[in-house]
Amino acid sequence: MLAYFRNTLYIAITPELIEITHAETGLKLAEPPLLALEIKRGRDTIVAVGSMAKQLAGRPNVRIENGFAHPRTLLADFAVAEHTLRYLIKQALPKRFFVAKPLVVLHPLAMLEGGLTQIEIRAFAELVSVAGASQAYVWQGPRLTTEQLGKRSFPEDGRLLFP
């Protein structure tokens, strides 16, 4: 019964794609990490996320942002990345009356030369925490399977990094 309320999300991120897997249901979501912002009454307003944002490119007063595109690091703009992840996490969770905040394992898949710094680990953990996670971990290693996530057993050839 308690497993019904458990939510474990695995989020694999590159500058081109965010893939989210819900471990308990096997539901997968893949979207480009894009956020469409429109200027309304002098303020930026979010009008679309992911592939919907991509379709709005070129419209007047709309700009497309990618919080994960920077030449030196995967996390380019914290606020844009937060809004993007917040929306995608909501989309990946089951549609129920009560949905528990998920445990999130974030897996950066790009810009890993030399490994992640403590600052990057902390920034990624903070990012998923403010985007709606109850617990946040950063994974460095091979891609994880749904079975590994469900059992919360991680292969020895990787590292589960804590902030």
N, C-alpha and C positions, 0 to 999 in steps of 0.2 A: 504494500500500500504506500509506504513512504517513497518508494522508487518512482511512483506516479508523479510526485511533486519535485523530484530531483531534476535539475537541469545542469548539464555539463556541455559547454560549448568549446569547440576547437576552432580557432580562427587562424588561418594561414594567410599571410599578407605579403604581397609584392606591390610595386608601384602601379602595376597594371590590373591587379585582381585581388579581391578579398573573397576567400572561401570559408564559409562557416558550416560546421557539421554539428548537429545536435546529437550527442552520443546516445541518449536514451531512445530516441525515435528513429535515428538514422537520416533525418531530414537534412538535405544539403542545400546551401544557398551560395551562389557565386555571382558577384557583381563587381563592376569596375569601381574603384574607390573615389568616385566623383560626387561633388556636391554643387548643385545649381543655386546660385544666390541672385535674387532680383532686388533692385533698389526700389523700395516703396516708402514714401514719406521720409526720404532721407536716410533710411536704415536698410541694412541688408536683411532680407527675409529668405529663408530656405524654401525653395519651391519644388525641388526634386533631388533624389539621391540615386546613385548607381546608373543603370542603363537608361532610366527615365531622364536623368540629368544630361546624359550624353545627347539625347534627342533634342534638348533645348539649346544646344550650342548654336551660336550665331543669332539668337534672338536679341532684339534691342533691350538694354538695361539688365541683361542676364549675363552673369559671368560664371564660368565653370572652374571650380577649384579642386585640387587633388592634394589632400593633406599628407600623402605618402610619396610625393615626388620631389626629390632634392638630389643634387649630384653627390653629396657626401654621406647622407644618412637617410634611413627609411622614413623617419618621422620628421616631416617638413613643417607642418603647421598644426600645432596641438589642438586648437579650437576647431578647425575644419575636420581634422581626423576624429575628434570626439563626437561631433554632430553626425558624421558619416557612420561611425561605429554604433552610436546609440540607436540610430534608425535601423541599421542592418541587424543588430542584436534583437530588437523587438520583432523584426520580420522572421527571425530564425526560431523564436520561442513558440511553443504550442499556444494555440488560441483557446484559453480556458478562462473561467471566472477568476481563479486565483493562480497566478504564475509566480513561483519563487524566483528570486534573483539567481542568475546562473553562476556557477564556478566556471571561469574562463581560462583556457590555456591558449595563450597567444604565441604563434610561431612565425617570427620574421623569416622570410625566405630570400631576402635580397640585402645587399650592402653589408655583408658579414665578414669582410676581409679583416683578419686579426681578431675576430670574435666580438661580442657585444661588450661595451663598457658598462660599468655600474650605473652610470648616468642614463644610458639607453635602457637598461633593464628597468630601472626605477621609472623612467618616463613611460615605457610601454605598460608597466603594471598600473601606474596611475591613470593612464589613458583608459584602459578597460574598466578600472574601478569607477571612474566618473561617468563612463558610458553605460553603467548599469550592472556591473559584476559584483557578486557578494565576496568572491575571492578571486584573485588574479595571479597567474603564474606566467612565466615566459619560458618557452621550450626552445632549446637549441639542439638540433640533431635531425635524424630522419623523420619523415612525415609519420604521424601517428594514425593508427587505425581506429575505427569505431569501437572495436573490442577492447583495445588497450585503454581507450578513454573511459569506457563503461566500467571497467575493472579498476581504473586509475592506477594501472601498472605501466611504467615507462621503461623503454629499453635502456640497457646499460651503455649503449653507444651514443647516448645523448645526455643532456643535462637539463634538469628542471630547475630553473633559476628563480629565486625568490627576491623580491625587492628589498 
